[in-house]
């Protein structure tokens, strides 16, 4: 099991940040490992939506993974579950308004399951998973740059 979190202050209002994050098709703009995303099931940008994303694998090939939006609180929270892919992940974006903008906290928890789940017993491979989760949440800094370079609405 690997757990990580990271937070940034984005100079945009909470609703604008929330709407951008809720649309999973924006992931390739700020996540270096995500190559493409498309809606495959459910309502767009809402609880129950399932998106298929193609992520960069270590060999350079794309690996499919499905992301489901599991809970939303408009302007405040988005929770998701990666239901397929190299590791099962749960996570969320937690937003709070401040005078200077919106504080965004990105929390992620990951666990290897399926035929490769036994690999987590080895400390080296557990460390690799922790490194990956740390890297994922740290990309929140890229989100800040993307949103602050866009014109405010």
SULQUI-V827848 format. One record per pair of residues at least 24 apart in sequence whose ideal C-beta (glycine too) atoms are under 10 Angstrom apart, sorted by the first residue. I is the first residue (numbers start at 1). GAP is how many residues later the second one is. Records with the same first field share a line. If there is no record, write none. Layout:
BEGIN
I=GAP + GAP
END
This chain:
BEGIN
1=108 + 109 + 110 + 111 + 119 + 125 + 128 + 129 + 132
2=85 + 87 + 106 + 107 + 108 + 109 + 110 + 118 + 124 + 125 + 126 + 127 + 128 + 129 + 130 + 131 + 132 + 134
3=87 + 88 + 104 + 105 + 106 + 107 + 108 + 127 + 130 + 131 + 134
4=87 + 102 + 103 + 104 + 105 + 106 + 126 + 127 + 128 + 129 + 130 + 131 + 132 + 133 + 134
5=86 + 87 + 89 + 100 + 101 + 102 + 103 + 104 + 128 + 129 + 132 + 135
6=98 + 99 + 100 + 101 + 102 + 128 + 130 + 131 + 132 + 133 + 134 + 135
7=86 + 87 + 89 + 96 + 97 + 98 + 99 + 100 + 130 + 133
8=93 + 94 + 95 + 96 + 97 + 98 + 130 + 132 + 133 + 134 + 135 + 136 + 137 + 139
9=87 + 89 + 91 + 92 + 93 + 94 + 95 + 135
10=85 + 88 + 90 + 91 + 92 + 93 + 94 + 130 + 133 + 134 + 135 + 136 + 137 + 138
11=87 + 89 + 90 + 91 + 133 + 136 + 137 + 141
12=89 + 90 + 92 + 132 + 135 + 136 + 138 + 140 + 141
13=62 + 82 + 84 + 88 + 89 + 139 + 140
14=60 + 61 + 62 + 81 + 82 + 83 + 84 + 87 + 88 + 89 + 90
15=59 + 60 + 61 + 80 + 82 + 87 + 138
16=59 + 85 + 86 + 131 + 134 + 136 + 137
17=58 + 76 + 78 + 80 + 84 + 85 + 86 + 87 + 126 + 127 + 130
18=27 + 54 + 55 + 56 + 57 + 58 + 59 + 60 + 75 + 77 + 84 + 86
19=26 + 55 + 56 + 134
20=123 + 126 + 127 + 130
21=24 + 57 + 59 + 72 + 74 + 83 + 85 + 122 + 126
22=24 + 25 + 27 + 47 + 50 + 52 + 56 + 58 + 71
23=26 + 28
24=25 + 26 + 27 + 28 + 29 + 43 + 44 + 45 + 54 + 56
25=26 + 28
26=117 + 120 + 121
27=24 + 26 + 28 + 40 + 112 + 116
28=25 + 26 + 27
29=113 + 114 + 117 + 118 + 121
30=109 + 110 + 111 + 112 + 113 + 114 + 115 + 116 + 117
31=24 + 25 + 105 + 108 + 109 + 111 + 112
32=24 + 103 + 104 + 107 + 110
33=24 + 30 + 32 + 99 + 102 + 103 + 106
34=28 + 31 + 33 + 102 + 105
35=27 + 28
36=26 + 28
37=28 + 30
40=26 + 27 + 28
41=25 + 27
42=26 + 27
43=26
44=25
45=24 + 27 + 33
46=26
47=24 + 25 + 26 + 31 + 32
48=24
49=31
50=31 + 33 + 34
51=29
52=32
53=29 + 32
55=27 + 30 + 31
57=28 + 29
58=28 + 70
65=24
67=24
75=27
77=28
78=28
79=28
80=28
82=26 + 28
84=30
85=25 + 29
86=24 + 26 + 27 + 28 + 30 + 43 + 46
87=24 + 25 + 26 + 27 + 29 + 30 + 33 + 42 + 45 + 46
88=24 + 25 + 26 + 29
89=40 + 43 + 44 + 47
91=42 + 45 + 46
93=47 + 50
101=43 + 46 + 47
102=42 + 45
104=36 + 39 + 40 + 43
105=32 + 35
106=30 + 31 + 32 + 33 + 34 + 37
107=26 + 30
108=24 + 25 + 26 + 28 + 29
109=24
110=26
END
